[in-house]
Amino acid sequence: MQAGKRSKEFILTLLDTPDQAAKAEAGSALYRYNIEKTGIADRTPIGASLSDPETGKVLGGLWGRTELGLLFLDMFYLPEEIRGQSQGKRLLSAVEREARRRGCKRAVVETSSFQAPGFYRRHGYEEFGRVAFDLPGHARVYLRKSLE
């Protein structure tokens, strides 16, 4: 700290529910910082959804983003009644294909041990990390896949 300059007492607020506007503003600032450091501004949302053919209602899908040569899978959901019919494979294949078209070389996903690590392993993903939950026998699982 420079001589004669007083430090501000910043207000720290613990939140149960994030202020979405403040979170979005911080996210934008962080992305600008990343661009400044890398010189690359290529973050692009990616996703695919499945809809009921009769009603048009979206039943589930896969959402994420591509950035810096990586496909980040953020959320994947299919209702129980359409699992086991290769619909998840269709969604994952479509998103990975688009990510490759965008120049992505790798994909990364985090899931819970009680969610879908087996699904990802069956589709070429390998586990590279795990953090145990306080729930015995369960963990957060991190997986990756080469898209080349």
C-alpha positions, -999 to 999 in steps of 0.1 A, spaced: 0 0 0 13 35 -8 22 58 20 -7 80 31 -33 59 13 -60 43 35 -74 9 28 -112 8 23 -133 -14 45 -152 -34 19 -186 -48 28 -187 -86 26 -222 -101 23 -228 -139 26 -256 -149 2 -281 -177 3 -294 -167 -31 -270 -151 -55 -278 -117 -70 -282 -128 -106 -273 -94 -120 -241 -91 -99 -232 -127 -108 -237 -119 -146 -216 -88 -142 -188 -106 -125 -189 -134 -151 -186 -108 -179 -157 -91 -161 -140 -125 -157 -145 -133 -194 -130 -100 -204 -100 -108 -181 -96 -142 -199 -97 -125 -233 -71 -100 -222 -48 -128 -210 -53 -152 -240 -63 -128 -269 -91 -152 -277 -128 -144 -275 -145 -176 -286 -169 -187 -258 -200 -199 -275 -230 -216 -260 -238 -251 -273 -267 -274 -268 -292 -298 -281 -327 -307 -269 -352 -334 -274 -389 -324 -278 -421 -344 -278 -431 -348 -315 -468 -343 -306 -467 -313 -282 -433 -297 -291 -425 -296 -254 -388 -298 -246 -383 -329 -225 -346 -327 -219 -312 -320 -235 -276 -313 -232 -262 -278 -227 -227 -263 -223 -202 -241 -241 -172 -242 -263 -141 -221 -254 -104 -222 -260 -105 -255 -278 -126 -272 -251 -162 -285 -250 -176 -279 -215 -207 -300 -208 -226 -282 -181 -260 -299 -178 -275 -331 -193 -310 -342 -184 -334 -368 -198 -366 -379 -181 -365 -415 -168 -391 -426 -193 -369 -419 -223 -336 -431 -209 -322 -464 -224 -335 -456 -259 -302 -441 -273 -315 -406 -270 -286 -396 -247 -262 -409 -272 -279 -389 -300 -277 -357 -279 -240 -362 -269 -230 -372 -305 -247 -341 -320 -230 -317 -294 -196 -334 -298 -199 -332 -336 -207 -294 -334 -178 -289 -310 -154 -306 -334 -167 -284 -362 -159 -254 -339 -123 -267 -335 -126 -283 -301 -100 -310 -294 -112 -321 -260 -143 -323 -239 -147 -321 -201 -177 -328 -178 -184 -331 -141 -211 -353 -128 -221 -370 -95 -214 -407 -89 -251 -413 -86 -258 -395 -119 -241 -405 -151 -204 -414 -149 -211 -448 -165 -229 -431 -194 -199 -409 -201 -174 -438 -198 -194 -458 -223 -190 -429 -247 -152 -426 -244 -148 -403 -214 -121 -412 -188 -122 -401 -152 -94 -378 -141 -106 -366 -108 -130 -373 -79 -140 -354 -48 -159 -372 -21 -193 -359 -9 -202 -360 27 -227 -386 15 -208 -420 21 -199 -437 -11 -207 -408 -34 -185 -382 -51 -182 -355 -77 -166 -371 -107 -146 -353 -134 -142 -368 -169 -126 -359 -201 -125 -371 -237 -103 -364 -267 -124 -352 -297 -97 -358 -322 
